[in-house]
Amino acid sequence: MLYQLVIGLFVARMPDINLQGQVDYIKSHCYFLLILFCFWFMTEFFQFEADFVESLRCIPMQVRCKLDTCGIKLKLSDWNHMTQVERQNLVELPCSTESEIQAYRKYIQDLILQRNGTPVGELPIESHPAWMDARTVPTSVHEKAQEVGIMITTEQWANLTPLQRFALIKLSRSGHENKNFVPALKEFNLLAKA
């Protein structure tokens, strides 16, 4: 992954100094690494989303994850009534800390109320969302993977990023257009590429 490469390069360039010097050096550069790491995760698009990423005509997984995190149910019609800038803001705005989650939620609520004159739909916020549980493959994912003849091990599940796990959960749900489930499995190296 990109962040592992960046950290590896960072450590390889660390001056040959004593342990306390290394700790001080790392502390002085952690802010930069944190920003880089967060930026990379905040703007991650999947290959299976490539047909709409440039136009943002569909809601990308990273935004859908943020919406679930802040308890907002955004309809595709609401998304399509937004400007390109507003959509891009929803991609780029952070939604990790409690204050970021509340700010993201307020931004969408205000935006939809301004656009439609009606409040945006709300979802219950899960205290322990399945995509954050690296130890348990959800039943929907397990069953959908079996339909295509594979078994996702707990080790494979744990090696996925939370956003990758989120995507597989969303793509495996019944009633969801899950044509991207197999492409996602391939992209995440869970299924051999043809």
Secondary structure, DSSP 8 states (H G I E B T S, - for coil): -HHHHHHHHHHHTS-S--HHHHHHHHHHHHHHHHHHHHHHHHT---GGGHHHHTTT-S--HHHHHHHHHHTEE--HHHHHTS-HHHHHHHHHS---SHHHHHHHHHHHHHHHHHHHSS--EE----SS-GGG-TT---HHHHHHHHHTT----HHHHHHS-HHHHHHHHHHHSTTS--TTHHHHHHHTTSS---
